[in-house]
Amino acid sequence: METVQSGRRPASGAFASFARFVLCGGGVGVASSFAVAALASWTPWVLANALTTAVSTLLATELHARFTFGAGGHATRRQHAQSAGSAAAAYAVTCVAMFVLRQLVATPGAVLEQVVYLSATGLAGVARFAVLRLVVFARNRSEAAAPASGGSRVADAAGAARPVHPAATRGTAPTDPATLCRAA
């Protein structure tokens, strides 16, 4: 019931998250590949890739916050910034892949360019999934999982949820300084 009221999904396994990541991120990635091709017809490819990467990262981060990792709401500025860092690495991978393609093939066709671009994007996407799951959205997953695991949580002075330790929930007050510090 808690997850329905808070608007958050319960945390799911890596496989389910990866499936949603592929659906959301892959959909944005395929659309981006067409956008890059269209923009590259009248601007330098590096600029077209940079613009497409920026827009698709904003869109994908929102989709991942809402659907992929069960955060259930908008992505925070911190999450956008961290996601942008992983997208910058993905941008570098796609640029290197296209540079290597152009070194190997003097005038690659559109189909070959798309195959190389999508392959590089897919490889970078797997790495991005790991970063997003383990770093960017990790806190949201642990907060969403807490009610399902039966643990109690309270908000601290900064508004962040933290677990309530058993010593703080018993009828008797702890007297050991270490226990008091942990309970606070």
C-alpha angles and dihedrals in degrees: 000000000000093000092053093050095047093045091236128124120229112260113268135203125278093257095055091044091049091050090052090044091054092047096048100031094036092052091050089045094053091047088048092053090058091045091051091050092049095046093044090060090072105018132045111281093239091056092045090051092047094051093045092047092052095050095041092048092055091048095044093047090055091048092048092049092050103037117004103054100025098244089136097208146051119316114255124236089255091054092048091050093049091045089050089056092055090044090053088057090048089049090054091050093052092046092051091047092052092045090053090047091053090048091053099038119038096207111011117195123241093256093053091047090051092048092051093043094048092044092052090045091050093051091046089046093059089054091046090052090057092048094046094046097043101035118011101042099020094105092051091051093051092048092048091048095051098080091047091053092053095244120141120235133191132186118252125215091280092051095250116138116242132176121264109233119226091244090062094051100049122097093246122069117237117242100190109103092221091053091047091052093049091047091052 
